[in-house]
């Protein structure tokens, strides 16, 4: 009886092992097939990534070329406009001594000192303060501020999108970049307002070269302002803009701009 039971168990064990071996072999075949399929998918993805990288490289190169073309067109436009205003409008401005004479030949205004440029002729006063006359005199100045709050990270150009002054048409509100219409020494100043528990370092940049930086860390429950000023020689068509620090890792929090305090950017050429 014991011998018979042993034989039955032995036969059952051999059958089980044979079935298990067949199952394991089949499983391995399925797994190897799936691995091969995944390998093909990975190769396709690698090829796709290479193609995308080549396309991105081409797009970046095209963007650089387009930007150079735009800067050249803007420069040509400003040059032609400035030359046109200078040649045509300057002829309309009477000499200084004629400004002090009334339009009526029978009545003469009293002479006015050069230090006290007080003109009683309304037309003369309007001529001296008009935007066209200011362009003839070569005035370059701008002032702009942010219309709403901003939460930038590192290496982020700050868009001062509300323009209040732009003599010389050098400031571009869509990009936040001032492109110098003429070469010269300029003064630039910027003010950053931050809300509680914010921390930012901002830089004034000329053609990717940092010329000034300011830093502020606020604490609960106060908002605070910080300002910076830079005096620098700028060449025609140089880019000047404000950005968050390129590598400071803790740029975080809210930069505020509202009716009570403006985050702003301004600049003007010293004559």
C-alpha positions as CSV (number, residue, x, y, z in Angstrom):
1,X,0.0,0.0,0.0
2,X,2.8,2.4,0.9
3,X,4.7,1.5,-2.2
4,X,1.7,2.3,-4.4
5,X,1.1,5.7,-2.8
6,X,4.8,6.5,-3.3
7,X,4.6,5.7,-7.0
8,X,1.4,7.8,-7.5
9,X,3.1,10.8,-5.8
10,X,6.2,10.4,-7.9
11,X,4.1,10.3,-11.1
12,X,2.2,13.4,-10.0
13,X,5.4,15.3,-9.2
14,X,6.9,14.5,-12.6
15,X,3.8,15.6,-14.4
16,X,3.7,18.9,-12.4
17,X,7.4,19.6,-13.2
18,X,6.9,19.0,-16.9
19,X,3.9,21.3,-17.0
20,X,5.7,24.0,-15.0
21,X,8.7,23.8,-17.4
22,X,6.4,24.2,-20.4
23,X,4.7,27.2,-18.7
24,X,8.0,28.9,-17.9
25,X,9.3,28.4,-21.4
26,X,6.1,29.9,-22.9
27,X,6.3,32.9,-20.5
28,X,9.8,33.6,-21.5
29,X,8.9,33.6,-25.2
30,X,6.1,36.1,-24.5
31,X,8.4,38.3,-22.4
32,X,11.2,38.3,-25.0
33,X,8.7,39.2,-27.7
34,X,7.4,42.1,-25.7
35,X,11.0,43.2,-25.0
36,X,11.8,43.2,-28.7
37,X,8.7,45.3,-29.4
38,X,9.6,47.8,-26.7
39,X,13.1,48.0,-28.1
40,X,11.7,49.0,-31.5
41,X,9.5,51.6,-29.9
42,X,12.5,53.1,-28.0
43,X,14.5,53.3,-31.3
44,X,11.6,55.0,-33.0
45,X,11.3,57.5,-30.1
46,X,15.1,58.2,-30.3
47,X,14.8,58.9,-34.0
48,X,11.9,61.2,-33.4
49,X,13.8,63.1,-30.7
50,X,16.7,63.6,-33.0
51,X,14.4,64.9,-35.7
52,X,12.8,67.3,-33.2
53,X,16.2,68.5,-31.9
54,X,17.2,69.3,-35.5
55,X,13.9,71.1,-36.1
56,X,14.3,73.1,-32.9
57,X,17.8,74.1,-33.9
58,X,16.6,75.3,-37.2
59,X,13.8,77.3,-35.6
60,X,16.2,78.9,-33.1
61,X,18.5,79.9,-36.0
62,X,15.6,81.3,-38.0
63,X,14.4,83.2,-34.9
64,X,17.8,84.8,-34.5
65,X,17.8,85.8,-38.1
66,X,14.3,87.3,-37.9
67,X,15.3,89.2,-34.8
68,X,18.3,90.7,-36.5
69,X,16.1,91.6,-39.5
70,X,13.6,93.3,-37.2
71,X,16.3,95.3,-35.4
72,X,17.7,96.5,-38.7
73,X,14.2,97.5,-40.0
74,X,13.5,99.4,-36.7
75,X,16.9,101.1,-37.0
76,X,16.3,102.1,-40.6
77,X,12.8,103.3,-39.8
78,X,14.0,105.4,-36.8
79,X,16.9,106.8,-38.9
80,X,14.6,107.8,-41.8
81,X,12.0,109.2,-39.5
82,X,14.5,111.2,-37.5
83,X,16.2,112.5,-40.7
84,X,12.8,113.4,-42.2
85,X,11.7,115.3,-39.1
86,X,15.0,117.1,-38.9
87,X,15.1,118.2,-42.5
88,X,11.5,119.2,-42.9
89,X,10.3,120.4,-39.5
90,X,13.5,122.3,-38.5
91,X,12.8,124.7,-41.4
92,X,9.4,125.5,-39.8
93,X,11.0,126.6,-36.5
94,X,11.8,130.3,-36.7
95,X,15.1,131.7,-35.3
96,X,15.2,132.6,-31.7
97,X,15.0,136.3,-32.2
98,X,11.9,135.9,-34.3
99,X,10.2,134.0,-31.5
100,X,10.3,137.2,-29.5
101,X,8.5,139.3,-32.1
102,X,4.8,139.4,-32.3
103,X,3.1,138.3,-35.5
104,X,1.7,141.8,-35.9
105,X,4.3,144.2,-37.3
106,X,2.7,147.1,-35.4
107,X,3.2,145.6,-31.9
108,X,6.5,144.2,-30.5
109,X,6.6,142.0,-27.5
110,X,9.1,142.9,-24.7
111,X,12.4,141.1,-25.0
112,X,12.7,138.1,-22.7
113,X,16.0,136.8,-21.1
114,X,17.4,133.5,-22.2
115,X,17.2,132.2,-18.6
116,X,13.5,133.0,-18.3
117,X,12.0,131.4,-21.4
118,X,8.6,132.9,-20.8
119,X,6.8,133.5,-24.1
120,X,3.5,135.3,-24.3
121,X,2.7,134.0,-27.7
122,X,0.6,130.8,-27.3
123,X,1.6,129.5,-30.7
124,X,5.3,129.9,-29.8
125,X,4.9,128.1,-26.5
126,X,3.0,125.2,-28.1
127,X,5.8,124.9,-30.7
128,X,8.5,124.6,-28.2
129,X,6.7,121.9,-26.2
130,X,5.3,119.8,-29.0
131,X,6.5,116.2,-29.4
132,X,7.7,116.9,-32.9
133,X,9.9,119.8,-31.6
134,X,11.2,117.5,-28.8
135,X,12.3,114.9,-31.4
136,X,14.1,117.6,-33.4
137,X,16.0,118.5,-30.3
138,X,17.1,114.9,-29.9
139,X,15.3,114.1,-26.7
140,X,15.2,110.4,-25.8
141,X,13.3,109.4,-22.7
142,X,10.8,106.7,-21.6
143,X,8.7,105.7,-18.6
144,X,6.6,102.6,-18.2
145,X,5.1,100.4,-15.5
146,X,3.5,97.0,-15.0
147,X,-0.2,96.9,-15.3
148,X,-0.7,94.0,-12.9
149,X,1.1,91.6,-10.5
150,X,3.7,89.1,-11.7
151,X,5.3,86.0,-10.2
152,X,8.4,85.4,-12.2
153,X,11.1,82.7,-11.8
154,X,14.8,83.1,-12.6
155,X,16.0,84.7,-15.8
156,X,12.7,86.3,-16.6
157,X,12.4,89.6,-18.5
158,X,9.9,91.9,-16.7
159,X,7.3,93.4,-19.0
160,X,6.5,97.0,-18.2
161,X,3.5,97.1,-20.5
162,X,1.9,100.5,-19.7
163,X,3.9,103.2,-21.5
164,X,3.4,106.8,-20.3
165,X,6.4,108.5,-22.0
166,X,8.3,107.3,-25.0
167,X,10.1,110.2,-26.7
168,X,12.4,108.8,-29.4
169,X,10.2,105.6,-29.6
170,X,12.9,103.5,-28.2
171,X,10.9,101.5,-25.6
172,X,8.9,98.5,-26.7
173,X,6.1,97.5,-24.3
174,X,5.4,94.1,-25.8
175,X,8.9,92.8,-25.0
176,X,9.9,95.2,-22.1
177,X,13.1,96.1,-24.0
178,X,14.4,99.6,-24.7
179,X,16.4,99.7,-28.0
180,X,18.6,102.8,-28.1
181,X,17.7,105.0,-31.1
182,X,21.0,106.9,-30.8
183,X,24.3,106.4,-29.0
184,X,25.1,108.3,-25.8
185,X,25.2,108.2,-22.1
186,X,21.9,107.2,-20.5
187,X,20.4,107.0,-17.0
188,X,18.2,104.1,-16.2
189,X,16.2,103.5,-13.1
190,X,13.8,100.8,-12.0
191,X,11.6,100.2,-9.0
192,X,10.3,96.8,-7.8
193,X,7.5,96.4,-5.2
194,X,7.1,93.0,-3.6
195,X,4.4,91.6,-1.4
196,X,4.9,89.8,1.9
197,X,7.2,86.8,2.0
198,X,8.7,87.4,-1.5
199,X,12.3,87.4,-2.5
200,X,13.7,88.6,-5.8
201,X,17.0,89.8,-7.3
202,X,16.6,91.9,-10.4
203,X,19.2,93.1,-12.9
204,X,19.6,95.9,-15.5
205,X,21.0,94.3,-18.6
206,X,22.6,95.8,-21.7
207,X,23.1,93.3,-24.5
208,X,23.2,90.4,-22.1
209,X,25.8,92.2,-19.9
210,X,24.6,93.0,-16.3
211,X,25.3,96.6,-15.3
212,X,23.3,96.8,-12.1
213,X,21.3,94.6,-9.6
214,X,19.1,95.1,-6.6
215,X,17.7,92.7,-4.0
216,X,14.8,92.6,-1.6
217,X,13.4,90.0,0.8
218,X,10.1,91.0,2.4
219,X,8.5,89.7,5.6
220,X,5.0,89.3,6.9
221,X,2.9,91.5,6.9
222,X,4.7,94.2,4.9
223,X,5.0,95.2,1.3
224,X,8.3,96.9,0.4
225,X,9.9,98.7,-2.6
226,X,13.5,98.7,-3.8
227,X,15.0,100.8,-6.6
228,X,18.2,100.8,-8.6
229,X,19.9,103.4,-10.9
230,X,22.5,102.9,-13.6
231,X,24.4,105.4,-15.7
232,X,26.0,103.8,-18.8
233,X,27.1,104.5,-22.3
234,X,24.8,102.8,-24.8
235,X,25.4,102.4,-28.5
236,X,22.6,102.7,-31.1
237,X,20.4,99.6,-31.3
238,X,21.7,98.2,-28.0
239,X,19.0,96.3,-26.0
240,X,18.4,97.5,-22.4
241,X,15.9,95.6,-20.1
242,X,15.2,94.4,-16.6
243,X,15.1,90.7,-15.7
244,X,15.2,88.5,-12.6
245,X,18.6,87.2,-11.7
246,X,19.9,84.6,-14.1
247,X,21.1,82.1,-11.5
248,X,19.8,83.2,-8.0
249,X,17.8,80.1,-7.0
250,X,15.4,81.7,-4.5
251,X,13.6,84.1,-6.9
252,X,10.0,83.5,-5.7
253,X,6.9,85.4,-4.7
254,X,4.8,88.2,-6.0
255,X,6.0,91.5,-7.7
256,X,3.1,93.9,-7.2
257,X,2.0,96.9,-9.3
258,X,-1.2,98.8,-8.6
259,X,-2.6,102.3,-8.2
260,X,-0.9,102.7,-4.8
261,X,2.6,101.8,-5.9
262,X,4.0,101.1,-9.4
263,X,6.7,98.6,-10.4
264,X,8.3,100.8,-13.1
265,X,11.2,101.2,-15.5
266,X,12.5,104.5,-16.9
267,X,15.4,105.9,-18.8
268,X,16.7,109.0,-20.5
269,X,19.6,110.2,-22.6
270,X,21.9,112.8,-21.1
271,X,22.4,115.6,-23.6
